[in-house]
């Protein structure tokens, strides 16, 4: 056994013996004070004896701690150095834990979102196995123009009925007698009637809120009301690009035209157009070939030009022009 362990055991035994000796002394002292009817601060003798006993117990603890501090260097190290250091470390750890807790909350939120997406995917797979999906979630089912009038509610009811008939032909519900298979939120209908009733020219998009199987008796839908406005006007240059002398070949020009048409599609989408395709007019391939034969070693510009006025749901018709840039 090492010297430190021996000292520790001796100290423990000494403290036990010391406590055993002082404890009876405190009890005897308290009893004698009680019998002597001794009083401190005008307290009753019984309470005075109790206080003396408590003081004696505190005296025992004080002597024990004092001896530990005096005899054990390790105890002094723990008491005066390690504890303050540990407290400081604990405070720093708590501060460092705050951003980790925030990251944990964000991670938990992400996990919940992913679980929802996974559940949705599982539901979609189940629906695929159960039957044919004829309508997908988010798919536009019906588009109608809404003009403000005195009978706006009547006009909207007519649109709802037309949309219901159109969707019924797609779904073909099992219950042939089912009426109004389109299910709306009452708040959505009220919102549409309020906005359209304030005036203006609007486009009503009716979209499916869920995947729908062939034979389903009900289709949950969500409406979207858009301002019916001009997206482009006749003669507008929607997109354009300048090419140099090195690009005077059909391959480069075809790639540029494809790129311009993609940019044109993105441009009209950003302006609010609901069409998915762009219609081109004229034999622009022949026009470009003829231009290249007549013009060599020059800079030129390709333009995508609108051939008609087009509003929110109207088709976009364009032509592609190639122009020589004066040097």
VOGU-3710 file (C-alpha; in Angstrom, 3 decimals, decimal comma):
1> xxxxxxxxxx> 0,000/0,000/0,000  1,353/3,442/-0,952  2,078/6,171/1,551  -0,815/8,353/0,282  -3,335/5,559/0,791  -1,999/4,850/4,287  -2,321/8,509/5,249  -5,847/8,595/3,849  -6,944/5,554/5,853  -5,333/6,886/9,037
11> xxxxxxxxxx> -7,105/10,213/8,511  -10,469/8,493/8,023  -10,065/6,428/11,170  -8,964/9,523/13,125  -12,022/11,515/11,939  -14,361/8,657/12,921  -12,826/8,457/16,407  -12,854/12,249/16,767  -16,504/12,402/15,768  -17,328/9,612/18,180
21> xxxxxxxxxx> -15,613/11,434/21,052  -17,022/14,905/20,377  -20,603/13,764/19,709  -21,189/12,401/23,276  -19,454/15,481/24,638  -21,933/17,698/22,784  -24,853/15,611/24,017  -23,623/15,718/27,648  -22,979/19,460/27,361  -26,481/20,044/26,012
31> xxxxxxxxxx> -28,019/17,933/28,832  -26,127/19,755/31,579  -27,041/23,152/30,147  -30,671/22,056/30,063  -30,582/20,920/33,695  -28,782/24,069/34,798  -31,595/26,112/33,299  -28,974/28,124/31,382  -30,363/30,628/28,902  -28,832/32,433/25,868
41> xxxxxxxxxx> -30,437/35,565/24,428  -33,426/35,062/26,722  -34,302/31,735/25,062  -35,866/28,913/26,987  -33,286/26,475/28,491  -34,530/23,625/26,279  -33,966/25,673/23,082  -30,605/26,850/24,438  -29,521/23,205/24,917  -30,589/22,422/21,332
51> xxxxxxxxxx> -28,569/25,332/19,948  -25,487/24,196/21,936  -25,862/20,687/20,470  -26,098/22,126/16,934  -23,009/24,265/17,521  -21,160/21,175/18,721  -22,101/19,304/15,533  -20,879/22,224/13,432  -17,686/22,233/15,444  -17,152/18,568/14,537
61> xxxxxxxxxx> -17,608/19,283/10,847  -15,278/22,282/11,006  -12,547/20,260/12,712  -12,957/17,474/10,105  -12,618/19,858/7,166  -9,760/21,721/8,831  -7,832/18,513/9,393  -8,422/17,440/5,790  -7,134/20,780/4,512  -4,146/20,626/6,874
71> xxxxxxxxxx> -3,147/17,029/6,242  -4,172/16,280/2,634  -2,519/18,201/-0,167  -4,759/16,427/-2,690  -7,889/17,660/-0,857  -6,560/21,236/-0,886  -5,899/20,894/-4,627  -9,407/19,633/-5,264  -11,071/22,239/-3,073  -9,254/25,436/-4,036
81> xxxxxxxxxx> -8,097/24,741/-7,594  -10,069/22,004/-9,302  -13,588/23,056/-8,236  -13,349/26,674/-9,556  -11,718/25,346/-12,711  -14,449/22,759/-13,166  -17,129/25,411/-12,602  -15,559/27,644/-15,268  -15,316/24,694/-17,659  -18,948/23,845/-16,986
91> xxxxxxxxxx> -20,054/27,406/-17,787  -18,072/27,397/-21,024  -19,542/24,023/-21,970  -23,060/25,351/-21,416  -22,350/28,297/-23,721  -20,903/26,003/-26,377  -23,954/23,775/-26,071  -26,416/26,525/-27,118  -25,554/26,537/-30,871  -25,490/22,734/-30,827
101> xxxxxxxxxx> -29,007/22,716/-29,409  -30,147/25,070/-32,183  -28,525/22,837/-34,805  -30,263/19,880/-33,209  -33,651/21,619/-33,526  -32,974/22,420/-37,194  -31,876/18,835/-37,809  -34,991/17,514/-36,098  -37,111/19,812/-38,284  -35,348/18,534/-41,402
111> xxxxxxxxxx> -35,856/14,936/-40,306  -39,574/15,553/-39,732  -39,882/17,138/-43,184  -38,050/14,212/-44,809  -40,276/11,758/-42,945  -43,336/13,540/-44,321  -41,913/13,403/-47,843  -41,114/9,711/-47,362  -44,647/9,017/-46,150  -46,023/10,906/-49,156
121> xxxxxxxxxx> -43,814/8,826/-51,446  -45,040/5,631/-49,766  -48,629/6,769/-50,249  -47,928/7,479/-53,918  -46,441/3,996/-54,325  -49,486/2,468/-52,659  -51,721/4,451/-54,996  -49,745/3,208/-57,994  -50,232/-0,358/-56,793  -53,934/0,134/-56,103
131> xxxxxxxxxx> -54,767/1,482/-59,543  -54,061/3,975/-62,289  -53,351/7,572/-61,312  -55,252/9,741/-63,752  -54,591/13,080/-62,017  -51,431/14,065/-60,176  -51,096/16,374/-57,207  -50,589/19,973/-58,392  -51,898/19,253/-61,905  -53,976/22,035/-63,456
141> xxxxxxxxxx> -57,438/20,615/-64,147  -59,361/23,591/-65,512  -58,655/27,150/-66,631  -61,307/29,821/-67,004  -61,430/33,561/-67,549  -63,312/35,521/-64,892  -64,603/39,008/-65,678  -66,083/41,138/-62,931  -69,840/41,489/-63,203  -72,884/42,048/-61,058
151> xxxxxxxxxx> -73,504/38,289/-61,053  -69,981/37,200/-60,076  -71,227/34,378/-57,808  -73,455/33,047/-60,559  -70,582/33,211/-63,086  -68,241/31,356/-60,721  -70,872/28,689/-60,023  -71,121/28,096/-63,775  -67,317/27,706/-63,976  -67,328/25,267/-61,020
161> xxxxxxxxxx> -69,987/23,127/-62,725  -68,089/23,084/-66,026  -64,886/22,090/-64,225  -66,751/19,342/-62,365  -68,089/17,882/-65,632  -64,639/18,032/-67,236  -62,902/16,258/-64,330  -65,698/13,671/-64,057  -64,903/12,516/-67,632  -61,261/11,985/-66,623
171> xxxxxxxxxx> -61,878/10,186/-63,333  -65,120/8,330/-64,169  -66,207/7,863/-60,535  -67,427/4,459/-59,383  -70,535/6,075/-57,948  -72,291/7,152/-61,143  -74,794/9,210/-59,153  -72,102/11,231/-57,336  -72,577/14,957/-57,810  -69,999/17,703/-57,422
181> xxxxxxxxxx> -66,980/15,414/-57,181  -64,718/18,486/-56,855  -64,230/19,311/-53,166  -63,277/22,890/-52,260  -62,416/24,685/-49,062  -65,230/27,167/-48,362  -62,594/29,769/-47,473  -61,050/29,407/-50,965  -64,390/30,026/-52,669  -65,075/33,053/-50,462
191> xxxxxxxxxx> -61,619/34,468/-51,245  -62,113/34,067/-55,007  -65,531/35,702/-54,926  -64,174/38,616/-52,870  -61,162/39,304/-55,107  -63,007/38,857/-58,417  -65,907/40,956/-57,141  -63,592/43,944/-56,641  -63,183/44,370/-60,399  -60,663/43,488/-63,061
201> xxxxxxxxxx> -59,986/40,655/-65,454  -58,845/37,385/-63,866  -57,811/33,855/-64,716  -58,996/31,026/-62,449  -56,748/27,954/-62,284  -58,211/24,872/-60,612  -55,486/22,458/-59,461  -55,645/19,033/-57,879  -54,572/18,934/-54,217  -53,884/15,167/-54,254
211> xxxxxxxxxx> -53,176/12,282/-56,574  -56,438/10,886/-57,980  -57,063/7,303/-59,077  -59,409/6,268/-61,829  -62,770/5,551/-60,223  -62,361/7,854/-57,209  -65,592/9,527/-56,155  -64,033/12,799/-55,001  -61,221/15,112/-56,117  -59,796/17,638/-53,660
221> xxxxxxxxxx> -58,854/20,841/-55,474  -57,227/24,186/-54,709  -57,902/27,303/-56,834  -55,448/29,973/-57,894  -56,655/33,385/-59,118  -54,257/35,252/-61,425  -54,469/38,691/-62,993  -55,211/38,368/-66,703  -52,595/40,688/-68,171  -50,540/41,119/-71,317
231> xxxxxxxxxx> -47,395/38,986/-71,222  -46,064/40,120/-74,603  -47,345/42,316/-77,419  -46,962/41,965/-81,142  -43,463/42,993/-82,262  -41,868/42,665/-78,799  -38,300/41,320/-78,880  -38,444/38,798/-76,033  -34,817/37,621/-76,154  -31,824/38,219/-78,406
241> xxxxxxxxxx> -28,156/37,338/-78,779  -25,194/38,665/-80,739  -22,840/36,187/-82,433  -19,476/36,762/-84,057  -17,810/35,693/-87,281  -16,703/32,358/-85,799  -20,344/31,398/-85,217  -21,378/31,604/-88,894  -22,263/27,912/-89,143  -25,549/26,085/-88,784
251> xxxxxxxxxx> -24,428/24,010/-85,769  -23,529/27,059/-83,680  -26,651/28,890/-84,737  -28,924/25,916/-83,912  -27,424/25,673/-80,438  -27,930/29,399/-79,936  -31,551/29,212/-81,127  -32,304/26,373/-78,672  -30,715/28,402/-75,895  -32,734/31,496/-76,843
261> xxxxxxxxxx> -35,999/29,537/-76,866  -35,242/28,243/-73,351  -34,525/31,788/-72,224  -37,745/32,955/-73,886  -39,734/30,310/-72,037  -38,200/31,352/-68,727  -38,851/35,013/-69,524  -42,558/34,593/-70,213  -42,922/32,365/-67,132  -41,376/35,081/-65,002
271> xxxxxxxxxx> -43,967/37,526/-66,381  -46,832/35,227/-65,348  -47,625/33,235/-68,498  -49,322/29,880/-67,853  -48,481/28,277/-71,204  -45,955/25,454/-71,226  -44,759/25,672/-74,830  -43,723/28,369/-77,320  -44,971/28,168/-80,880  -42,593/29,177/-83,661
281> xxxxxxxxxx> -43,879/30,463/-86,986  -42,202/30,626/-90,357  -39,373/28,621/-91,903  -36,594/30,257/-89,921  -34,109/27,505/-90,911  -34,325/28,490/-94,586  -34,186/32,166/-93,637  -30,932/31,603/-91,736  -29,373/29,526/-94,534  -30,155/32,235/-97,072
291> xxxxxxxxxx> -28,714/34,860/-94,722  -25,450/32,940/-94,277  -25,023/32,583/-98,028  -25,438/36,298/-98,580  -23,492/37,529/-95,540  -20,058/36,306/-94,624  -17,457/37,494/-92,134  -19,908/39,750/-90,308  -21,423/40,025/-86,879  -25,097/39,267/-86,595
301> xxxxxxxxxx> -27,933/39,165/-84,106  -30,654/36,603/-83,550  -33,954/37,841/-82,115  -37,025/36,018/-80,796  -39,962/38,288/-81,707  -43,613/37,968/-80,644  -46,075/37,725/-83,554  -49,197/38,510/-81,514  -50,536/40,034/-78,331  -50,663/37,295/-75,698
311> xxxxxxxxxx> -52,234/37,379/-72,241  -51,778/35,069/-69,241  -53,225/31,869/-70,695  -52,972/32,679/-74,402  -50,370/30,903/-76,572  -47,064/32,610/-77,272  -46,279/32,676/-80,996  -42,835/33,868/-82,082  -40,603/34,122/-85,095  -36,832/34,006/-85,145
321> xxxxxxx> -35,077/36,764/-87,060  -31,419/37,010/-87,982  -30,074/40,510/-88,552  -26,778/41,887/-89,781  -25,003/44,274/-87,428  -23,323/47,166/-89,249  -19,575/47,226/-88,637
//
